[in-house]
Amino acid sequence: MPAVSIIMPVYNAAPYLEEAIGSMLKQTYTDLECIVINDGSTDGSDAVVRSFRDPRLRYLENDGNKGLVYTLNRGLDEARGKYIARMDGDDISLPERLDVQVAYMEKHPEVDVLASVVRLIDAQGNPTGYWKEDRDHVQAEAINAMLPVNNCIAHPSVLVRTEVLRSFRYLNSQAQAEDYDLWLRMRSAGRTIHKLEQPLLLHRILPGSFTRQRQQNVFFKLAETKLRFALAELRAGHRNRVVMKAGLSSFSDYGKGYLKEMKHWISPE
């Protein structure tokens, strides 16, 4: 069995897919399987995936467009490795990514999730800088303090212990923020998240991506995600600092969101 299972959901990523898949199959760490799941793409992504002849590539297709949460959980069920690496169909992993992450996880058995800082690129692959929350919160203490307030973990940069991720899974109720909800639930349960300061992923931000769209008023999305998380945890009897801080900060975000909307109404751009 492979040591690392890469889960790569794909939906209409044809222009970037060859480079994304290639970046995983060309890793210096070779004991891996790359599970590519086509979620009903209509742009020729299928042909791109089928052009690869590497036996480590496992290609699956959903029966239509099922959504990211369904696709991630399907990949989780299919994974055979000790570790799961997340990857998106439009990002680029640097060649040493898995070598560095696996070595760290083997040395630190107490760590459940290992992320890395990411570099941002545009549609053409040009560097556009760093994600501030990611770059400013690298140490475990800083991550733990920040997560109940805002996400600071880049989902496609992580390596996770398979048994841990399977015990949490992704929730349909938090679609479009399934990764942030996952980190909150893990921290509420006392799981350990570390991050490497070494950038190991080029994270592509496209003009029509959810990441770009939500910048219009990120406060409402943050508030909704954290409030759903906090209410679900409280109903399950989980009362701790992560839950309470996330719940309280959701109300602050709602207020900031409404203030931003009011400013836009008064002085529309």
C-alpha positions as CSV (number, residue, x, y, z in Angstrom):
1,M,0.0,0.0,0.0
2,P,1.2,3.5,-0.7
3,A,2.3,5.7,2.3
4,V,0.6,8.8,0.9
5,S,-2.8,9.1,-0.8
6,I,-3.3,12.4,-2.7
7,I,-6.9,13.5,-3.0
8,M,-7.5,15.8,-5.9
9,P,-11.1,16.8,-6.7
10,V,-11.5,18.2,-10.2
11,Y,-14.2,20.4,-11.7
12,N,-13.5,22.2,-14.9
13,A,-9.8,22.7,-14.3
14,A,-8.5,21.6,-17.7
15,P,-6.2,24.6,-18.4
16,Y,-4.2,23.9,-15.2
17,L,-4.7,20.2,-14.6
18,E,-1.7,18.8,-16.4
19,E,0.6,20.9,-14.4
20,A,-1.2,20.1,-11.1
21,I,-1.2,16.4,-11.6
22,G,2.3,16.4,-12.9
23,S,3.6,18.3,-9.9
24,M,2.4,15.4,-7.7
25,L,3.6,12.6,-9.8
26,K,7.0,14.3,-10.0
27,Q,7.4,14.5,-6.3
28,T,10.8,13.4,-4.9
29,Y,8.8,11.3,-2.5
30,T,7.5,8.4,-4.7
31,D,5.5,6.1,-2.3
32,L,2.2,7.6,-3.2
33,E,-1.1,7.2,-5.0
34,C,-2.8,10.2,-6.7
35,I,-6.6,9.9,-6.6
36,V,-8.1,12.2,-9.1
37,I,-11.9,12.5,-8.9
38,N,-13.7,14.2,-11.8
39,D,-16.9,15.9,-10.4
40,G,-18.8,16.2,-13.6
41,S,-16.4,18.4,-15.6
42,T,-17.5,19.6,-19.0
43,D,-14.3,21.3,-20.2
44,G,-12.2,18.4,-21.3
45,S,-10.6,17.7,-17.9
46,D,-11.3,14.0,-18.5
47,A,-9.0,13.9,-21.5
48,V,-6.2,15.6,-19.6
49,V,-6.3,13.1,-16.8
50,R,-6.5,10.1,-19.2
51,S,-3.3,11.4,-20.9
52,F,-1.2,10.3,-17.9
53,R,0.2,6.8,-17.9
54,D,1.6,6.6,-14.4
55,P,0.3,3.5,-12.5
56,R,0.1,5.5,-9.3
57,L,-2.7,7.6,-10.8
58,R,-6.2,6.4,-9.9
59,Y,-8.9,8.1,-11.9
60,L,-12.5,8.2,-10.6
61,E,-15.6,9.9,-12.0
62,N,-18.7,11.0,-10.1
63,D,-22.1,10.4,-11.6
64,G,-22.6,14.1,-12.4
65,N,-21.7,17.1,-10.4
66,K,-21.9,16.1,-6.7
67,G,-20.1,19.0,-5.2
68,L,-16.8,19.3,-3.4
69,V,-17.8,17.8,0.0
70,Y,-19.1,14.7,-1.6
71,T,-16.0,14.4,-3.8
72,L,-13.6,14.9,-0.9
73,N,-15.4,12.3,1.2
74,R,-15.3,9.8,-1.7
75,G,-11.6,10.3,-2.0
76,L,-11.2,9.8,1.7
77,D,-13.1,6.5,1.4
78,E,-10.9,5.4,-1.5
79,A,-7.5,6.3,0.1
80,R,-5.2,3.5,1.1
81,G,-2.3,5.5,2.5
82,K,-1.2,6.2,6.0
83,Y,-1.3,9.9,5.2
84,I,-3.7,12.0,3.0
85,A,-2.3,14.9,1.1
86,R,-4.8,17.5,-0.3
87,M,-4.3,19.0,-3.7
88,D,-6.5,21.1,-6.0
89,G,-6.6,20.8,-9.8
90,D,-5.3,24.3,-10.4
91,D,-2.5,24.5,-7.8
92,I,1.2,23.4,-8.1
93,S,3.0,21.4,-5.4
94,L,6.8,22.0,-5.2
95,P,8.8,18.8,-5.9
96,E,10.0,18.4,-2.3
97,R,6.6,18.9,-0.7
98,L,5.8,15.3,0.3
99,D,9.4,14.5,1.3
100,V,9.4,17.4,3.7
101,Q,5.9,16.8,5.1
102,V,6.2,13.1,5.6
103,A,9.6,13.4,7.3
104,Y,8.1,15.9,9.7
105,M,5.0,13.8,10.5
106,E,7.2,10.7,11.1
107,K,9.3,12.7,13.5
108,H,6.3,14.3,15.3
109,P,3.7,11.6,15.9
110,E,1.7,14.0,18.1
111,V,0.9,16.1,15.0
112,D,-2.4,15.4,13.3
113,V,-2.3,17.9,10.5
114,L,0.7,19.5,8.8
115,A,0.2,22.5,6.6
116,S,2.7,24.8,4.9
117,V,2.8,28.4,4.0
118,V,1.7,28.9,0.4
119,R,2.7,31.3,-2.3
120,L,-0.1,32.9,-4.4
121,I,-0.1,32.9,-8.2
122,D,-2.6,34.2,-10.8
123,A,-4.2,32.4,-13.7
124,Q,-1.0,32.7,-15.8
125,G,1.2,31.4,-13.0
126,N,2.6,34.8,-12.1
127,P,3.5,35.3,-8.4
128,T,1.2,37.6,-6.5
129,G,2.5,37.4,-3.0
130,Y,1.3,35.7,0.1
131,W,-1.9,35.1,2.0
132,K,-1.6,37.4,5.0
133,E,-3.4,35.2,7.6
134,D,-1.4,32.2,6.4
135,R,2.0,33.9,6.5
136,D,1.4,35.7,9.8
137,H,0.3,32.5,11.7
138,V,2.9,29.8,11.5
139,Q,3.6,28.7,15.1
140,A,1.1,26.3,16.7
141,E,0.2,28.9,19.4
142,A,-0.6,31.5,16.8
143,I,-2.6,29.0,14.7
144,N,-4.6,28.0,17.7
145,A,-5.3,31.6,18.7
146,M,-6.3,32.6,15.2
147,L,-8.5,29.7,14.0
148,P,-11.6,30.6,16.1
149,V,-11.4,34.1,14.5
150,N,-10.4,33.4,10.9
151,N,-9.0,30.6,8.8
152,C,-5.2,30.6,8.4
153,I,-4.7,27.1,7.0
154,A,-4.5,26.5,3.2
155,H,-6.5,23.3,2.6
156,P,-4.5,22.1,-0.5
157,S,-1.2,22.4,1.5
158,V,-2.0,19.9,4.2
159,L,-0.8,16.4,5.0
160,V,-3.2,14.7,7.4
161,R,-3.1,11.3,9.2
162,T,-5.7,9.2,7.4
163,E,-7.4,7.8,10.5
164,V,-7.7,11.3,12.0
165,L,-9.4,12.7,8.8
166,R,-11.7,9.8,8.5
167,S,-12.9,10.3,12.1
168,F,-14.0,13.9,11.2
169,R,-14.8,13.9,7.5
170,Y,-16.3,16.9,5.6
171,L,-19.7,18.2,6.3
172,N,-22.3,19.2,3.7
173,S,-23.8,21.7,6.1
174,Q,-20.5,23.7,5.8
175,A,-20.2,23.5,2.0
176,Q,-17.9,26.3,0.7
177,A,-16.2,26.5,4.1
178,E,-15.7,22.8,4.6
179,D,-12.0,23.2,5.3
180,Y,-12.3,25.9,7.9
181,D,-15.1,24.0,9.7
182,L,-12.8,20.9,9.7
183,W,-10.0,22.8,11.4
184,L,-12.4,24.2,14.0
185,R,-13.8,20.8,14.8
186,M,-10.4,19.3,15.0
187,R,-9.2,22.1,17.4
188,S,-12.4,21.7,19.5
189,A,-11.5,18.0,19.9
190,G,-7.9,18.8,20.9
191,R,-6.2,17.8,17.7
192,T,-2.8,19.3,16.8
193,I,-2.2,21.4,13.7
194,H,1.3,22.5,12.8
195,K,2.5,24.5,9.8
196,L,5.9,24.7,8.0
197,E,7.2,28.2,7.3
198,Q,8.8,26.8,4.1
199,P,6.3,27.4,1.2
200,L,5.6,24.0,-0.5
201,L,2.6,25.0,-2.6
202,L,1.8,27.5,-5.3
203,H,-1.9,28.4,-4.7
204,R,-3.7,29.8,-7.7
205,I,-6.4,32.4,-7.2
206,L,-8.6,32.7,-10.2
207,P,-10.9,35.7,-11.0
208,G,-14.1,33.7,-10.6
209,S,-13.0,31.5,-7.7
210,F,-14.9,31.4,-4.4
211,T,-11.8,32.7,-2.6
212,R,-11.9,35.8,-4.8
213,Q,-15.7,36.2,-4.7
214,R,-16.0,36.0,-0.9
215,Q,-13.6,38.9,-0.6
216,Q,-16.6,41.1,-1.4
217,N,-17.8,40.6,2.1
218,V,-15.9,37.9,3.9
219,F,-17.4,38.8,7.3
220,F,-20.8,37.2,6.5
221,K,-19.2,34.0,5.4
222,L,-17.0,33.9,8.5
223,A,-19.9,34.6,10.7
224,E,-22.1,31.9,9.2
225,T,-19.4,29.3,9.3
226,K,-18.4,29.9,12.9
227,L,-22.0,30.2,14.2
228,R,-23.0,26.9,12.6
229,F,-19.9,25.2,14.0
230,A,-20.4,26.6,17.5
231,L,-24.1,25.7,17.6
232,A,-23.4,22.1,16.4
233,E,-20.6,21.7,19.0
234,L,-22.8,23.1,21.8
235,R,-25.7,20.7,20.8
236,A,-23.1,17.8,21.1
237,G,-22.2,19.0,24.6
238,H,-18.8,20.3,23.6
239,R,-18.1,23.5,25.6
240,N,-14.6,24.7,25.4
241,R,-12.6,27.9,24.5
242,V,-12.5,27.2,20.8
243,V,-16.3,26.8,20.6
244,M,-17.0,29.9,22.8
245,K,-14.5,32.1,21.0
246,A,-15.7,31.1,17.6
247,G,-19.3,31.7,18.6
248,L,-18.7,35.1,20.1
249,S,-16.5,36.3,17.2
250,S,-19.3,35.3,14.8
251,F,-21.4,38.1,16.2
252,S,-18.6,40.6,15.7
253,D,-18.2,39.5,12.1
254,Y,-21.9,40.0,11.5
255,G,-21.6,43.5,12.7
256,K,-18.5,44.2,10.5
257,G,-20.4,42.7,7.6
258,Y,-23.4,45.0,8.0
259,L,-21.1,48.0,8.4
260,K,-19.3,47.1,5.2
261,E,-22.7,46.8,3.4
262,M,-23.8,50.2,4.8
263,K,-20.6,51.8,3.6
264,H,-21.2,50.4,0.1
265,W,-24.8,51.7,0.0
266,I,-23.6,55.2,1.1
267,S,-20.5,55.3,-1.2
268,P,-20.9,52.6,-3.9
269,E,-17.7,51.9,-5.8
